[in-house]
């Protein structure tokens, strides 16, 4: 119904009035979209209380068998470098 009313309203306008009306509607839509984006960014920046968040527990860690002579520190370093390369390999 709203669409039909707007269509009738635009049909009664002169081309200049129609152009001005459409420009005004575009500006209003941009303004509304910008306000929504700013609100979304504001919500994302807001600090959360830990007790309010719905978090799932971390999975249980699995033991990894390492070759003889590998210390836990050495294995951790290898995993860290491998993960770094995996993340930034593109």
C-alpha positions as CSV (number, residue, x, y, z in Angstrom):
1,X,0.0,0.0,0.0
2,X,2.8,2.4,0.9
3,X,4.5,1.6,-2.4
4,X,1.3,2.4,-4.4
5,X,0.9,5.7,-2.5
6,X,4.4,6.7,-3.2
7,X,4.1,5.8,-6.9
8,X,0.9,7.9,-7.2
9,X,2.7,10.8,-5.4
10,X,5.7,10.6,-7.8
11,X,3.3,10.4,-10.9
12,X,1.9,13.8,-9.9
13,X,5.3,15.5,-9.6
14,X,7.1,17.4,-12.3
15,X,10.5,15.9,-13.4
16,X,12.4,18.4,-11.4
17,X,10.4,17.7,-8.2
18,X,10.7,14.0,-8.8
19,X,14.5,14.3,-9.2
20,X,14.7,16.4,-6.0
21,X,12.5,13.9,-4.1
22,X,14.6,10.9,-5.2
23,X,17.8,12.7,-4.2
24,X,16.3,13.4,-0.8
25,X,15.3,9.8,-0.4
26,X,18.8,8.6,-1.4
27,X,20.4,11.0,1.2
28,X,18.0,9.8,3.8
29,X,18.8,6.1,3.0
30,X,22.5,6.9,3.2
31,X,22.0,8.6,6.5
32,X,20.1,5.7,7.9
33,X,22.7,3.2,6.7
34,X,25.5,5.2,8.2
35,X,23.6,5.4,11.6
36,X,23.2,1.6,11.5
37,X,26.9,1.1,10.7
38,X,27.9,3.4,13.5
39,X,25.6,1.6,16.0
40,X,27.0,-1.7,14.9
41,X,30.6,-0.5,15.4
42,X,29.6,1.0,18.8
43,X,28.2,-2.3,19.9
44,X,31.3,-4.2,18.8
45,X,33.6,-1.8,20.7
46,X,31.5,-2.1,23.9
47,X,33.2,-4.1,26.7
48,X,31.5,-7.3,27.7
49,X,31.3,-8.8,31.1
50,X,32.7,-12.4,31.0
51,X,29.7,-13.8,32.9
52,X,27.3,-12.4,30.3
53,X,28.9,-14.2,27.4
54,X,27.6,-17.5,26.2
55,X,30.9,-19.4,25.7
56,X,31.4,-23.0,24.9
57,X,34.2,-24.9,26.8
58,X,37.5,-25.5,25.2
59,X,38.0,-29.0,23.8
60,X,40.2,-31.4,25.7
61,X,43.8,-31.3,24.5
62,X,45.1,-34.4,22.8
63,X,48.6,-35.8,23.5
64,X,50.9,-35.7,20.5
65,X,53.5,-38.4,20.2
66,X,56.9,-36.9,19.4
67,X,60.1,-38.6,18.2
68,X,62.8,-39.5,20.7
69,X,64.9,-36.4,21.5
70,X,62.2,-33.8,20.9
71,X,61.6,-31.8,24.1
72,X,58.3,-30.1,24.7
73,X,59.9,-26.7,24.2
74,X,61.3,-27.7,20.8
75,X,58.0,-29.2,19.7
76,X,56.2,-26.0,20.8
77,X,58.6,-23.9,18.8
78,X,58.1,-26.1,15.7
79,X,54.3,-25.9,16.0
80,X,54.4,-22.1,16.5
81,X,56.5,-21.6,13.3
82,X,54.3,-24.0,11.4
83,X,51.1,-22.2,12.5
84,X,52.7,-18.8,11.6
85,X,53.6,-20.0,8.1
86,X,50.1,-21.5,7.7
87,X,48.4,-18.3,8.7
88,X,50.4,-16.0,6.5
89,X,51.0,-18.2,3.5
90,X,48.3,-16.5,1.6
